[in-house]
């Protein structure tokens, strides 16, 4: 769920005596709203609004809680310290909102999911999601509970990959049970359920079911939407990997081409592989003890296959060079499109082997 923006009431912005702190906060909050609208410098202004709002309204106020959620929602995480800071913002919001509305208020659900999405500890994430689910159930709204199940499964799949698969499966099946019975097949919630069950099944070896679900996701978009959607792109990408993993290159090609049609191309864009095979490093290469690097130019044909390779630069072990060339020949790409037509294109790949 994780709402994009928790608005503050207009009355809050103009209440109280007019002073420097109020003026500074009002200006910062308006800059934040403008940044959300424009899509630029959102994190910077969300932080500024939170810091000034905390001084204006008090660290334990509801307004500060909402500002903390807004800031946490856009805070980018590239280190453990930043993840801890993000999680702390959500926890502050939870504490403040509990103080105002009680332990089981619906407003606590999103920051609980934020905590789950901002930790590397599975037990902490599971505790947060289960509490969010229980709060949703206490509201007596089955759809809300199903949506929280689905959001929780999405978070656990992203954060913990193959860990604790039973919890993820339980959440997804609970969401599937409700949405399957209460919403039309092509509803966005049913599409998401199929998508994440497809991801789940692909990770745990149920390839046939995963392919079936992901093809259903693609079909819903093909049949009902005139525009591209990130979920559709993800489904096509997963299908390329699943089909190639089974040696079904013709089936994979359909989805390579579909991805290419969805992505706008520019002259300087670098094609990214949809399916990769890693170089097989023999024991002899590993024992050689030399760091190695290879840059290979690939020719990508109109179906996304690697039709030709040329070593541009290489250093270190020749065996690693050969292994790299053999591996990249099996890669699959979305073909490049120009003026609505697939064309042959070239791209470069650099592979490194670091011997410690």
C-alpha positions in Angstrom: 0.0 0.0 0.0 2.5 2.7 1.2 0.7 5.9 0.2 2.7 8.4 -1.8 1.7 11.5 0.2 -0.1 12.0 3.5 -1.7 15.5 3.2 -1.8 17.9 6.1 -5.1 19.7 6.7 -5.1 23.3 5.3 -6.2 24.5 8.7 -3.0 23.3 10.2 -0.9 25.4 7.9 -2.6 28.6 8.9 -3.4 28.0 12.5 -1.6 29.5 15.4 0.4 32.8 15.6 2.3 33.8 12.5 6.0 33.6 13.2 9.3 32.8 11.5 8.9 29.1 12.2 5.4 28.9 10.8 6.5 30.9 7.7 9.5 28.7 7.2 7.5 25.5 7.5 4.6 26.7 5.3 7.1 27.6 2.6 9.0 24.3 2.9 5.7 22.3 2.8 4.6 24.1 -0.3 8.0 23.4 -1.9 7.5 19.8 -1.0 4.0 19.7 -2.6 5.4 21.5 -5.7 8.3 18.9 -5.9 5.8 16.0 -5.7 3.9 17.6 -8.6 7.1 18.2 -10.7 8.8 15.0 -9.7 12.1 16.7 -8.9 14.0 17.2 -5.5 11.2 15.5 -3.6 13.4 13.9 -1.0 15.2 17.2 -0.3 11.9 19.1 0.3 10.2 16.3 2.2 13.2 16.2 4.6 13.1 20.0 5.1 9.3 20.0 5.7 9.6 17.1 8.2 12.4 18.9 10.1 10.7 22.2 10.3 7.3 20.6 11.0 8.7 18.7 13.9 9.8 22.0 15.4 6.5 23.7 14.7 4.1 20.9 15.7 6.2 19.0 18.3 8.0 15.7 17.8 5.0 13.6 19.1 2.2 15.2 17.1 0.0 13.7 14.4 1.2 16.3 11.9 4.8 15.3 12.5 3.8 11.7 12.0 2.4 12.4 8.6 5.4 14.5 7.6 7.7 11.6 8.7 5.7 9.2 6.5 6.0 11.5 3.6 9.7 11.8 4.0 10.2 8.1 4.6 8.2 7.2 1.5 10.6 9.1 -0.7 13.9 8.5 1.2 16.3 6.6 -1.0 18.3 3.9 0.7 21.9 3.1 -0.4 23.4 2.1 3.0 22.5 0.4 6.2 22.4 3.7 8.0 19.9 5.1 5.6 17.7 2.0 6.0 17.8 2.5 9.7 16.9 6.2 9.3 14.0 5.3 7.0 12.6 2.7 9.4 13.0 5.1 12.4 10.8 7.6 10.6 8.0 5.0 10.1 8.3 3.9 13.8 8.1 7.5 15.0 4.9 7.9 12.9 3.4 4.7 14.4 4.1 5.8 17.9 2.6 9.3 17.3 -0.5 7.9 15.5 -1.1 5.3 18.3 -1.0 8.1 20.9 -3.7 10.0 19.0 -5.9 7.2 17.7 -5.1 4.1 19.6 -3.3 0.8 19.0 -5.5 -0.5 16.1 -6.2 2.5 14.0 -6.2 2.1 10.2 -3.7 5.0 9.9 -1.0 2.7 11.4 -1.2 0.2 8.5 1.0 2.1 6.0 3.8 2.9 8.4 3.8 -0.7 9.6 4.3 -1.8 6.0 7.0 0.8 5.7 8.8 -0.8 8.6 8.6 -4.2 6.9 10.0 -2.7 3.7 12.9 -1.0 5.6 14.5 -3.9 7.4 16.8 -6.7 6.6 15.4 -8.7 9.5 12.7 -11.2 8.5 11.2 -11.6 12.0 10.8 -7.8 12.2 9.2 -7.6 8.8 6.9 -10.5 9.5 5.8 -9.0 12.8 5.0 -5.7 11.1 3.1 -7.2 8.3 1.1 -9.5 10.6 0.2 -6.6 12.8 -0.9 -4.6 9.7 -3.1 -7.5 8.6 -4.7 -7.9 12.1 -5.5 -4.1 12.2 -7.1 -4.4 8.7 -9.1 -7.4 9.8 -10.4 -5.6 12.9 -11.8 -2.9 10.6 -14.3 -5.5 9.3 -13.3 -4.8 5.7 -12.3 -7.9 3.9 -11.0 -6.0 0.8 -8.7 -3.9 3.0 -7.4 -7.1 4.6 -6.8 -8.7 1.2 -5.0 -5.6 0.0 -2.7 -5.7 3.0 -2.0 -9.4 2.5 -1.0 -8.6 -1.1 1.2 -5.6 -0.2 2.8 -7.7 2.6 3.6 -10.5 0.2 5.1 -8.1 -2.3 7.4 -6.6 0.3 8.5 -10.0 1.6 9.2 -11.3 -1.9 11.3 -8.2 -2.6 13.1 -8.0 0.7 13.7 -11.7 1.5 13.6 -13.6 -1.8 13.8 -17.3 -0.9 13.4 -17.0 2.9 10.3 -18.1 4.8 8.4 -19.2 1.7 5.4 -20.4 3.7 4.6 -17.0 5.0 4.7 -15.4 1.5 2.6 -18.2 0.1 0.0 -17.8 2.9 -0.3 -14.1 2.2 -0.7 -14.6 -1.6 -3.2 -17.3 -1.3 -5.3 -15.3 1.2 -5.3 -12.4 -1.3 -6.1 -14.7 -4.2 -9.0 -16.2 -2.3 -10.7 -12.9 -1.7 -10.0 -11.1 -5.0 -10.8 -14.3 -7.0 -14.2 -14.4 -5.5 -15.1 -10.7 -5.3 -13.5 -8.9 -8.2 -13.5 -9.5 -11.9 -10.6 -11.5 -13.4 -9.0 -8.5 -15.0 -9.0 -6.3 -12.0 -5.7 -4.8 -11.0 -5.7 -6.7 -7.8 -6.2 -10.1 -9.5 -3.5 -9.2 -12.0 -1.1 -8.4 -9.1 -2.0 -11.7 -7.4 -1.2 -13.6 -10.5 2.0 -11.6 -11.0 3.4 -12.2 -7.5 2.3 -15.9 -7.4 4.1 -16.2 -10.8 7.2 -14.7 -9.2 6.9 -16.9 -6.2 6.4 -20.1 -8.2 9.2 -19.3 -10.6 11.6 -18.9 -7.6 10.5 -22.2 -6.0 10.6 -24.4 -9.1 7.0 -24.5 -10.2 7.9 -23.3 -13.7 4.8 -24.6 -15.4 2.4 -22.8 -13.1 4.5 -19.6 -13.1 4.4 -19.5 -16.9 0.7 -20.0 -17.0 0.1 -17.2 -14.5 2.5 -14.7 -16.1 0.9 -15.4 -19.5 -2.5 -14.6 -18.0 -1.1 -11.3 -16.7 0.2 -10.4 -20.2 -3.2 -11.4 -21.7 -5.2 -9.2 -19.4 -3.1 -6.2 -20.5 -3.2 -7.1 -24.1 -6.9 -7.5 -24.1 -7.9 -4.6 -21.9 -5.4 -1.7 -22.0 -4.2 0.6 -24.7 -1.1 1.6 -22.8 1.9 -0.1 -21.3 2.2 -1.0 -17.6 5.2 -1.8 -15.4 3.6 -5.0 -14.3 3.2 -6.1 -17.9 6.9 -5.3 -18.6 7.9 -7.4 -15.6 5.8 -10.3 -16.7 7.3 -10.3 -20.1 10.8 -10.2 -18.7 10.2 -13.1 -16.3 8.7 -15.2 -19.2 11.9 -14.6 -21.2 13.9 -16.1 -18.4 11.5 -19.0 -17.8 11.2 -20.0 -21.4 15.0 -19.7 -22.1 15.6 -21.8 -18.9 13.5 -24.5 -20.5 15.2 -24.2 -23.9 12.1 -22.7 -25.5 13.7 -19.8 -27.4 10.9 -19.3 -29.8 8.5 -18.7 -27.0 11.0 -16.4 -25.3 11.3 -14.4 -28.6 7.7 -13.3 -28.5 8.3 -11.6 -25.1 11.6 -10.1 -26.1 9.9 -8.4 -29.0 7.0 -7.3 -26.8 9.4 -5.7 -24.4 11.2 -3.9 -27.2 7.9 -2.4 -28.5 7.1 -1.2 -25.0 10.4 0.6 -24.4 11.1 3.9 -26.1 14.5 3.8 -27.8 17.0 6.7 -28.2 20.3 6.7 -30.0 22.4 6.5 -26.9 20.4 3.8 -25.1 22.3 0.6 -24.1 20.4 -2.7 -24.6 20.1 -4.7 -21.4 20.1 -8.5 -21.4 16.8 -10.1 -20.4 18.4 -13.6 -20.0 22.0 -14.2 -19.0 24.3 -17.2 -18.8 27.4 -16.7 -16.6 30.8 -17.8 -17.9 31.9 -21.2 -16.7 35.1 -20.7 -14.8 37.1 -24.0 -14.8 39.3 -25.1 -11.9 42.3 -24.4 -14.0 41.2 -20.8 -14.6 40.5 -20.3 -10.8 43.9 -21.8 -9.9 45.7 -19.6 -12.4 45.3 -16.7 -10.0 45.1 -13.9 -12.5 42.4 -11.2 -12.5 40.9 -11.1 -15.9 38.6 -8.7 -17.9 36.9 -9.0 -21.3 34.9 -6.5 -23.3 32.8 -8.1 -26.1 30.8 -6.3 -28.8 27.6 -8.1 -29.5 25.4 -8.0 -32.6 21.7 -8.3 -31.6 19.4 -9.5 -34.3 15.8 -8.5 -34.9 14.6 -11.3 -32.6 16.9 -10.4 -29.7 19.4 -13.2 -30.3 23.2 -12.6 -30.2 24.1 -13.3 -33.8 27.8 -12.3 -33.7 30.5 -11.5 -31.1 33.8 -9.6 -31.3 36.3 -9.3 -28.5 37.2 -5.6 -28.2 39.6 -5.8 -25.3 40.9 -8.5 -23.0 43.4 -9.0 -20.3 44.4 -11.9 -18.0 43.4 -15.5 -18.7 42.5 -16.5 -22.2 40.3 -19.3 -20.8 38.1 -16.7 -19.2 38.0 -14.8 -22.4 36.7 -17.9 -24.3 34.2 -18.8 -21.5 32.8 -15.2 -21.6 32.3 -15.4 -25.4 30.6 -18.7 -25.1 28.3 -17.5 -22.3 27.2 -14.2 -24.0 26.3 -16.0 -27.2 23.4 -17.5 -25.2 22.1 -14.2 -23.9 18.7 -12.8 -25.0 17.8 -9.1 -25.5 14.8 -7.0 -26.4 15.6 -6.1 -30.0 16.1 -2.5 -30.9 13.2 -0.8 -32.7 13.4 2.2 -35.0 10.4 3.8 -36.7 8.3 0.9 -35.4 10.5 -1.8 -36.9 13.0 -4.2 -35.3 16.6 -3.6 -36.5 20.0 -5.2 -36.0 22.0 -3.3 -33.3 25.3 -3.6 -31.5 26.0 -3.3 -27.8 29.0 -4.0 -25.6 29.4 -6.2 -22.5 32.3 -6.2 -20.0 32.9 -9.2 -17.8 35.5 -9.4 -15.0 37.0 -12.2 -13.0 38.6 -11.2 -9.7 40.8 -13.8 -8.0 41.2 -13.4 -4.3 
